[in-house]
């Protein structure tokens, strides 16, 4: 590009700025959603044409990775690195991902040369955006997507429309939100280049690329990834109005901190629109301290001022360059509010360019903007350092745990970076209400939302516990935080200015405890310790659903000569055949003609004081709507009895 050839000196300054924010964090631990992209990447090495066709345990549930919220571009990048290095190595992986930061910054410089008289200032403001500083140190899809998104716009305004379309198509394979480019570029083409045949090609690039990928998956696998994703949105209630409201608030806050707020507030444009709304919202929210409310108010005012300024510009000057920048900002923000549910700061990175270009074009006070860049840089580095420490806690915990557990089976009751490092040690993810047997080690993260599991009458002996805190008084995530930096489920602040607890992690060994009961009533809380697997929670204080198979540990009393089980097959249940096995030996197999209540009684011979294991199996299960469980039948009570009876009674 001609801009690059003319401006080598300033570009070297831009490169130096990128190195400044990346080199200190090259050993950043695997974090956040990195672990999920790495899992897809490993599958891509096995099935490169269908990298997302795999089952995966996520938050205790089995899901299909074809419903992952990002197309496979980032997974392919990681797969290539895995092919080269053999396994994940933080330093070379982050070195490679730094190229995307450089590409995004170079594209921003090109755009800034097109739209402003201060391209270096605008680009340094872009590089210093806190979300760019923090999330550029991850292995997630955000920076690859941003790099190709920015490159496509730079190429478009340089007149390279076909190359722009190609870059935008690649961006679309990195994130679905590339589709937002359609109305943004259509606005520009219609008002400035409507008679150019090639200028319309980038407008269609993202939807065509996504349609091609979705179509290929439908033809070759029978599934449309977007449909699977939409199903998970419904299952997890991700688009519920309360979640969307908090997500929109968090996104507005993050918008106000993409450039240090003083640069936005100093313009005064839109202040009398943003201030009243911010005050009402701040007063309405509960559970925030006064300093958190102050931070929230400043953030909302700055974000709303930008949105109001763009809205006025679009109304009065839609055909100008300012009108295009306003369209870019408003369309992307509206799309983010409509589509996203977690309100993360990284979602708005593609909006940094129009925001900064708008401020630089409209502000004669470049000194203020240089000051804002410096403040943003300091804040961004502080946030990145806090995030580095948080992620490193997990890596260190796993490393310290390794020699303590030896060859024991390891279970991960965690997500994100901790899950990755536990799996590197051979750990397996827990599934909801799974049985964990004696001798196993379970590592639990309180922040990740622990998955309930059965320990089969055993006990948990703690071998290591750690409370994680940051030395820097900034939290992006943590227990009790109000920061919505990563997820608005925790709060709506752009960050939380405190040193509160980040996470509490513990490792426990499952010990074997002797069963004390020979007859179990499901409504008795003491019976739970002898239910090894396959039972769900108590209902109505009287009974439990069981899955296809359930295992119970019992104590054999003196003179026990029969086993008895009382159960119920509901109308909606498909189960009809019930089998019982005692220590692996079949003792009963009975078919039932219809739903109803039954008592199954069979003679047994057990040694007094022994602890036999009973396995109950049904032939069929069903899954209720809006329920992840596979249900067999309802069990009310079971155990050994003395005194022979025969048969069973409905």
KEKOL-860961 format. One record per residue (C-alpha): residue in three letters; z, x, y. Coordinates in steps of 0.25 Angstrom, whole numbers, plus 5000, padded with zeros to 4 digits. Each point is the difference from the previous one (the first is absolute). Example, Ala and Ser with C-alpha at 12.3 -4.5 7.8 and 13.67 -1.06 7.14 Angstrom:
ALA503150494982 SER499850065014 
***
This chain:
UNK500050005000 UNK499750055014 UNK501449975005 UNK500650104989 UNK499050115004 UNK500449995015 UNK501549994998 UNK500450114990 UNK501250045009 UNK500749875001 UNK499749974985 UNK500750134997 UNK501249945007 UNK499949874992 UNK500050084987 UNK501250085005 UNK500749875003 UNK499749944986 UNK500550134993 UNK501349995008 UNK500349864995 UNK499550034985 UNK500450144997 UNK501549985000 UNK499949894990 UNK499050064990 UNK501149994989 UNK500349865003 UNK500549934987 UNK499249894993 UNK500549875008 UNK499849855002 UNK498749954993 UNK499550144996 UNK500549974986 UNK499149884998 UNK498850075005 UNK500350124991 UNK500149904988 UNK498649945004 UNK499550145001 UNK500450044987 UNK499349884994 UNK498850045008 UNK499950134992 UNK500049914987 UNK499149895005 UNK499350045013 UNK499249885001 UNK501249914999 UNK501250085006 UNK500849875003 UNK499849934987 UNK501450034994 UNK501449944998 UNK501150055008 UNK501549975001 UNK500449975015 UNK501449955004 UNK500349974986 UNK498749914997 UNK498750034993 UNK498949995010 UNK498550045000 UNK499650115009 UNK498749935003 UNK500849925010 UNK500550125007 UNK499849985015 UNK499050115002 UNK498750034994 UNK499950134992 UNK499550115010 UNK501450075002 UNK500249994985 UNK498650084998 UNK500450105010 UNK501450024992 UNK499250004987 UNK499150125005 UNK501250085004 UNK500749974987 UNK498750054993 UNK500150135008 UNK501550034999 UNK500449934987 UNK501249935006 UNK500649965013 UNK500350125009 UNK500549965014 UNK499650125008 UNK498550004996 UNK499949855000 UNK500549995014 UNK499150115005 UNK498849934995 UNK500549875006 UNK500250075013 UNK498450005001 UNK500149855002 UNK500950025012 UNK499050105006 UNK498949914998 UNK500749885006 UNK500350095012 UNK498650055002 UNK499549864999 UNK501049965011 UNK499550125009 UNK498649954999 UNK500449865003 UNK500950055012 UNK498850085005 UNK499249875000 UNK501049915007 UNK500950085009 UNK499950125009 UNK501250064993 UNK499650024985 UNK501150114997 UNK501149925006 UNK499649874992 UNK499850084987 UNK501450065001 UNK500649875003 UNK499349954987 UNK500550124992 UNK501549985006 UNK500049854995 UNK501350004992 UNK499449924989 UNK498950104999 UNK501050125000 UNK500849934989 UNK499049944991 UNK499150115000 UNK500950074991 UNK499949904989 UNK499049994989 UNK499749865002 UNK498749935005 UNK500349995015 UNK499450145004 UNK498850004992 UNK499749865005 UNK500350035014 UNK499150134999 UNK498849924996 UNK500349895009 UNK500050095012 UNK498850084995 UNK499249874999 UNK500349965015 UNK499750145005 UNK498750014992 UNK499649865005 UNK500250035015 UNK499250134998 UNK498949924995 UNK500050044985 UNK500149854995 UNK499650034986 UNK501150114998 UNK501049915007 UNK499749894990 UNK500250104989 UNK501350045005 UNK500549865002 UNK499649974986 UNK500850114995 UNK501249955009 UNK499849864994 UNK500350074986 UNK501350055006 UNK500549875006 UNK499649865000 UNK500349995015 UNK498750085003 UNK499549865000 UNK500649985014 UNK498850095005 UNK499149894998 UNK500449925013 UNK500350135007 UNK498750064999 UNK499249875001 UNK500649985013 UNK499550135005 UNK498649994994 UNK499849865005 UNK500450045015 UNK499450145000 UNK499050024989 UNK499549864994 UNK498650055000 UNK500350124992 UNK499749984985 UNK500850114995 UNK501249975008 UNK500349884992 UNK500150084987 UNK501450055002 UNK500449855003 UNK499749974986 UNK500450134993 UNK501549964997 UNK499749864994 UNK498850054992 UNK500850124994 UNK501249914996 UNK499149904994 UNK499350104992 UNK501350064995 UNK500649864997 UNK498749964993 UNK499950124991 UNK501449974996 UNK499749864997 UNK498850034992 UNK500650124992 UNK501549954998 UNK499949855003 UNK501050015011 UNK499849995015 UNK501150105006 UNK500249915013 UNK500249884991 UNK501150074992 UNK500650055014 UNK500049865005 UNK500849964988 UNK501150105002 UNK500149955015 UNK500349864995 UNK500950054988 UNK500850095009 UNK500049905012 UNK499550115009 UNK499349915010 UNK501349915002 UNK500149965015 UNK501450075002 UNK499450134994 UNK498849995009 UNK500849985012 UNK500850124998 UNK498850084996 UNK499349965014 UNK501350035007 UNK500050144994 UNK498550025002 UNK500249975015 UNK501250105001 UNK499250114993 UNK498849975010 UNK501050035012 UNK500350144994 UNK498650054997 UNK500150075013 UNK501450025006 UNK500449875007 UNK500250065014 UNK498450025001 UNK499849854996 UNK501249945009 UNK499550085012 UNK498749935001 UNK500849875002 UNK498849924995 UNK500449884992 UNK501550035002 UNK500349865005 UNK499449954987 UNK500750094991 UNK501450015006 UNK500349854998 UNK499549994986 UNK500750134996 UNK501349955006 UNK500049864993 UNK499650074986 UNK501150115002 UNK501149895003 UNK499549924988 UNK500150104990 UNK501450024993 UNK500650124993 UNK499650115011 UNK501050095008 UNK499850005015 UNK499350145000 UNK499049944989 UNK499849885008 UNK499650095012 UNK499150084992 UNK499449884995 UNK499849945014 UNK499350125005 UNK499150014988 UNK499649855001 UNK499750015015 UNK499150124998 UNK499349944988 UNK499849875007 UNK499550065013 UNK498950074993 UNK499649884993 UNK500049925013 UNK499250115007 UNK499049994989 UNK499949855001 UNK499850005015 UNK498950114998 UNK499349934990 UNK500049875008 UNK499550075013 UNK499150114995 UNK499649984986 UNK498750075001 UNK500550135006 UNK500650124992 UNK501449955004 UNK499649874993 UNK499650074988 UNK501350084999 UNK500749875002 UNK499249934989 UNK500350124991 UNK501549995002 UNK500249855000 UNK499149984988 UNK500750104992 UNK501449965004 UNK499749854997 UNK499450044986 UNK501350084997 UNK500949895004 UNK499149904991 UNK499950094988 UNK501250104999 UNK501449954996 UNK500850135001 UNK499850035015 UNK499950154998 UNK499750095011 UNK498950074992 UNK499249875000 UNK499750025015 UNK499550144999 UNK498549955002 UNK500549945013 UNK500550135006 UNK498650045006 UNK499749875008 UNK501550005005 UNK499950145005 UNK498649995005 UNK500449885008 UNK501250075006 UNK499350135004 UNK498849925006 UNK501049915008 UNK501050105005 UNK499850105011 UNK501350064997 UNK499650104990 UNK501350085001 UNK500849874995 UNK499150004988 UNK500250154997 UNK501549975001 UNK499849884990 UNK499250094991 UNK501250105000 UNK501049894997 UNK499249944989 UNK499950144994 UNK501550025000 UNK500349874995 UNK498950014989 UNK500550134995 UNK501449955000 UNK499649884992 UNK499150084990 UNK501250104998 UNK500949884997 UNK499049954990 UNK499950144994 UNK501550004998 UNK500049864994 UNK498950034990 UNK500650144996 UNK501349944996 UNK499349934989 UNK499350134995 UNK501350075001 UNK500749894992 UNK499050004989 UNK500050164999 UNK501550005000 UNK500149894989 UNK499050074990 UNK501050104994 UNK501149894999 UNK499249914991 UNK499450094990 UNK499149934990 UNK500549865003 UNK499149885002 UNK499949985015 UNK499749875007 UNK499649985015 UNK500749895007 UNK499350045013 UNK498750005007 UNK499250105010 UNK500350145000 UNK501250004991 UNK499249924989 UNK498950115001 UNK501050124998 UNK500749924988 UNK498749974994 UNK499650155001 UNK501350034992 UNK499549904989 UNK500749885006 UNK499549864997 UNK500149885010 UNK500949894997 UNK499549864997 UNK500849885005 UNK501249974990 UNK499550114991 UNK501050054989 UNK500450145002 UNK500750064988 UNK501250104998 UNK499750145004 UNK498949975010 UNK500250045015 UNK499749905011 UNK499750045014 UNK500249895011 UNK499650005014 UNK500849895008 UNK498950005011 UNK498949974991 UNK500749874995 UNK500650034986 UNK499349934988 UNK501049934991 UNK500150054986 UNK500849994987 UNK500850114994 UNK500349934987 UNK501550005000 UNK500150145005 UNK500650065012 UNK499450085012 UNK500650145002 UNK499650065014 UNK499550144999 UNK499550025014 UNK500149925013 UNK499450035014 UNK500149945014 UNK498850045008 UNK500150025015 UNK499150065010 UNK500550115010 UNK499049945010 UNK500549875007 UNK498849934996 UNK499849914988 UNK498649944996 UNK500649944988 UNK501349994994 UNK501249914995 UNK500449905011 UNK498950055010 UNK499349925010 UNK498850095000 UNK498749934997 UNK499250135000 UNK499649994985 UNK500349854997 UNK500449895009 UNK500949944988 UNK501150105005 UNK499849975015 UNK499150005012 UNK500350125008 UNK499050125001 UNK501150094995 UNK501649994999 UNK500750105009 UNK501250044991 UNK500450084988 UNK500349894991 UNK499950004985 UNK498650024994 UNK500249974986 UNK501150014989 UNK499550054987 UNK500750024987 UNK499750044986 UNK500849944988 UNK500050024985 UNK500149884991 UNK501150014991 UNK500249924987 UNK501249905000 UNK500549934988 UNK499749855000 UNK501349915000 UNK499449864997 UNK499549954987 UNK499549875007 UNK499349995013 UNK500049885009 UNK498950035011 UNK500849945011 UNK501150104997 UNK499850125010 UNK500750094990 UNK498849984990 UNK499050075009 UNK500550144996 UNK499549974985 UNK498649945004 UNK499250134998 UNK498649945005 UNK499149885001 UNK501049915007 UNK499949955015 UNK501149965009 UNK501049894997 UNK499649865005 UNK500949885002 UNK501250094995 UNK499649964986 UNK498750064995 UNK498950115001 UNK498550004998 UNK499650114991 UNK498650075000 UNK499150024987 UNK501150094994 UNK501550015003 UNK501050104994 UNK501549984999 UNK501150094995 UNK501249934993 UNK501350044994 UNK500249954985 UNK501349924998 UNK500849994988 UNK499449914989 UNK498849975008 UNK498949934991 UNK499049945009 UNK499350015013 UNK499849895009 UNK499149985012 UNK499949885009 UNK498849995009 UNK499049915007 UNK498549995001 UNK499649935013 UNK498849915001 UNK499250115007 UNK500350114990 UNK498950044990 UNK501050074990 UNK500149934987 UNK500350114990 UNK501350075001 UNK500450134991 UNK501350074999 UNK500250154995 UNK501350064998 UNK500050165001 UNK498549984998 UNK500149914987 UNK499449865001 UNK501049904998 UNK499349875005 UNK498749955004 UNK499949865004 UNK498949915006 UNK500349885009 UNK499149885002 UNK500349965014 UNK500950045012 UNK501449975000 UNK501450054997 UNK500350074987 UNK501150084992 UNK499550114990 UNK501050044990 UNK499850104989 UNK500950074990 UNK500250155003 UNK500850114994 UNK500650105010 UNK501050114999 UNK501349975007 UNK500150085013 UNK498550045000 UNK499149985012 UNK498749944995 UNK498849985009 UNK499449875000 UNK498549985005 UNK499549865003 UNK498549985001 UNK499149885004 UNK498649984997 UNK499549965014 UNK500450015015 UNK499549945013 UNK500150045014 UNK500449895011 UNK499350005013 UNK500550095010 UNK500850074990 UNK499850144994 UNK500849984988 UNK499449974986 UNK501049894994 UNK500249974985 UNK501249904999 UNK501449975005 UNK501150064992 UNK501449945002 UNK500950074990 UNK499950094987 UNK500950084991 UNK500750024987 UNK500849894994 UNK501049984988 UNK499849894990 UNK498649964994 UNK499149895005 UNK498649984996 UNK498749975008 UNK499949975014 UNK500149875009 UNK499149965011 
***
